[in-house]
Amino acid sequence: SAASLLDMRPDDISQARAARIYERLSEHYTAAGQTVQAAALMARRSPEGLLYHAQKTLREAGVEMPPQLLAELKRDIENIRKMKPGTKREYEVNKVLKKVTDQVPSDLADKITSTWKAGLLTGVKTQTGNQTSIGAFGILHDLSNPLAAGLDAGMSIFTGKRTKTATMRGRASGFKEGVGHGKRYLKTGVDERQSIIGKYEGGNTVFKNKVLNNVVGGVFKLMGAADRPGYYSHLKNTLYDTAIAEAKNKKLIGKARRDFIQDYVDNPPEAHLQIAVEEANKAVLNFDTLLSKGFSGIGQVINRIPESSKIGKFAAKVTVALNAPFVRVPSAFLSRTVDFTALGVPKEVMRQISHGRFDQRGLATAISEATTGSAVLALGVALANKDLLTGSYPKEEKEKNRWKAEGIQPNSVKIYMGKDEDGKDKYSYLSMNYVGPVGIIFGASKRMSDAAKTGSTFIGQAGQA
């Protein structure tokens, strides 16, 4: 307002205006689901702007900033001022932001739904399923890499540049680095990767009760920490990948090539760091889709409900949470699974058209991943044709009884275990429910095989798949 501006010095006014511009842009990026850009805006904010943001956040929440916290924030921000851009600075920025948000109490609906969501995430199957799914996506991606590198080399004949190689460098060292980041995250709860939206909705809820805060927050932190090794493994591998491609473009050899690659990985150009971050987030299913953006929009609308309608706001939040407790990860899971099907290539082409630019690396990756997924689909069809792959649990009573009698498990691969005491063939069933995209693709394979057995055309089989 004009009155508040009159109370400010000229440099305060410029910082306030700059901070508001950052906030508008950050809101825009967050609404669009582009958390990396939003986090980058926060990290680049000047120390003065960061302090202004902290004061404004608490003021809007109706929380008075304690003098001790203000002094602490000023010390932290002064240290940030002396730091060079990089992961360490981003961590310190996000540590400041967390100190501020921890002062803002969440409302009752957020506390109830977050506690319930934490309960959903505590199961061993959930933790195991999360890691095996991410591992399955990683294996499929790595299997497709040699083909992607070959396609990229072919495209370079026309474009004159390389963007992709088949290197595995950085995988092990990145994994080790990620373990360290995971331990630190468990201890501090500070996410150096992003500051706007968490992977699991509800993980940023603040409880006044320390026990609840530690228990509920601890569950979300455990899930987040478990992602760190995979995230940094992919991040560092992608940096080495793009560095080697650039070295090829510059036709570097020997020591000049080695020095260039190492310096590139240690100090990557911003555009290529962005590529590495995006691919690392895809690897751990930490990205937005149209569906998650839609639910994010619904959440924003609910948050704008005035305080005079507390009951309505409470009911709306609880209803959405009960019907869709987690949207971001499941929709990202489905999106990545589509990447490993024939639909992956047109999906990538449409993405590039919508962005108005040709992405050689993206297209080579899309074609290779779709090819790899198609091979998995063909393997599933072969297994189903040999009656070694089961589908969904049957609906007919007679078939249900047969499955129970024979111990058949749904969505499983049938493994021959030799003969039993009566000389009959004995089988074991390996569930596909926790092997990420392979399970879904095998499910499509079974449907395709069943459709073929009924005389369906290839179009009909594809429709069933």
ZIKAUR-V813583 format. One record per residue. N is the residue number from 1. SS is DSSP state (@ for helix, = for strand, . for the rest). Layout:
N;SS
N;SS
This chain:
1;.
2;@
3;@
4;@
5;@
6;@
7;.
8;.
9;.
10;@
11;@
12;@
13;@
14;@
15;@
16;@
17;@
18;@
19;@
20;@
21;@
22;@
23;@
24;@
25;@
26;@
27;@
28;@
29;@
30;@
31;@
32;.
33;.
34;.
35;@
36;@
37;@
38;@
39;@
40;@
41;@
42;@
43;@
44;@
45;.
46;.
47;@
48;@
49;@
50;@
51;@
52;@
53;@
54;@
55;@
56;@
57;@
58;@
59;@
60;@
61;.
62;.
63;.
64;.
65;.
66;.
67;@
68;@
69;@
70;@
71;@
72;@
73;@
74;@
75;@
76;@
77;@
78;@
79;@
80;@
81;@
82;.
83;.
84;.
85;.
86;.
87;@
88;@
89;@
90;@
91;@
92;@
93;@
94;@
95;@
96;@
97;@
98;@
99;@
100;@
101;@
102;.
103;.
104;.
105;.
106;.
107;.
108;@
109;@
110;@
111;@
112;@
113;@
114;@
115;@
116;@
117;@
118;@
119;@
120;@
121;@
122;.
123;.
124;@
125;@
126;@
127;@
128;@
129;@
130;@
131;@
132;@
133;@
134;@
135;@
136;@
137;@
138;@
139;@
140;@
141;@
142;@
143;@
144;@
145;@
146;@
147;@
148;@
149;@
150;@
151;@
152;@
153;@
154;@
155;@
156;@
157;@
158;@
159;@
160;.
161;.
162;.
163;.
164;.
165;.
166;.
167;.
168;.
169;.
170;.
171;@
172;@
173;@
174;@
175;@
176;@
177;@
178;@
179;@
180;@
181;@
182;@
183;@
184;@
185;@
186;@
187;@
188;@
189;.
190;.
191;.
192;.
193;.
194;.
195;.
196;.
197;.
198;.
199;.
200;.
201;.
202;.
203;.
204;.
205;.
206;.
207;.
208;.
209;.
210;@
211;@
212;@
213;@
214;@
215;@
216;@
217;@
218;@
219;@
220;@
221;@
222;@
223;@
224;@
225;@
226;@
227;@
228;@
229;@
230;@
231;@
232;@
233;@
234;@
235;@
236;@
237;@
238;@
239;@
240;@
241;@
242;@
243;@
244;@
245;@
246;@
247;@
248;@
249;@
250;.
251;.
252;.
253;.
254;@
255;@
256;@
257;@
258;@
259;@
260;@
261;@
262;@
263;@
264;@
265;@
266;@
267;.
268;.
269;.
270;@
271;@
272;@
273;@
274;@
275;@
276;@
277;@
278;@
279;@
280;@
281;@
282;@
283;@
284;.
285;.
286;.
287;.
288;.
289;.
290;@
291;@
292;@
293;@
294;@
295;@
296;@
297;@
298;@
299;@
300;@
301;@
302;@
303;@
304;.
305;.
306;.
307;@
308;@
309;@
310;@
311;@
312;@
313;@
314;@
315;@
316;@
317;@
318;@
319;@
320;@
321;@
322;@
323;@
324;.
325;.
326;.
327;.
328;@
329;@
330;@
331;@
332;@
333;@
334;@
335;@
336;@
337;@
338;@
339;@
340;.
341;.
342;.
343;@
344;@
345;@
346;@
347;@
348;@
349;@
350;@
351;@
352;@
353;@
354;@
355;@
356;.
357;.
358;.
359;.
360;@
361;@
362;@
363;@
364;@
365;@
366;@
367;@
368;@
369;@
370;@
371;@
372;@
373;@
374;@
375;@
376;@
377;@
378;@
379;@
380;@
381;@
382;@
383;@
384;@
385;@
386;.
387;.
388;.
389;=
390;.
391;.
392;.
393;.
394;.
395;.
396;.
397;@
398;@
399;@
400;@
401;@
402;@
403;@
404;@
405;@
406;@
407;.
408;.
409;.
410;.
411;.
412;=
413;=
414;=
415;=
416;=
417;=
418;=
419;=
420;.
421;.
422;.
423;.
424;.
425;=
426;=
427;=
428;=
429;=
430;=
431;=
432;.
433;.
434;.
435;.
436;.
437;@
438;@
439;@
440;@
441;@
442;@
443;@
444;@
445;@
446;@
447;@
448;@
449;@
450;@
451;@
452;@
453;@
454;.
455;.
456;.
457;.
458;@
459;@
460;@
461;@
462;@
463;@
464;@
465;.
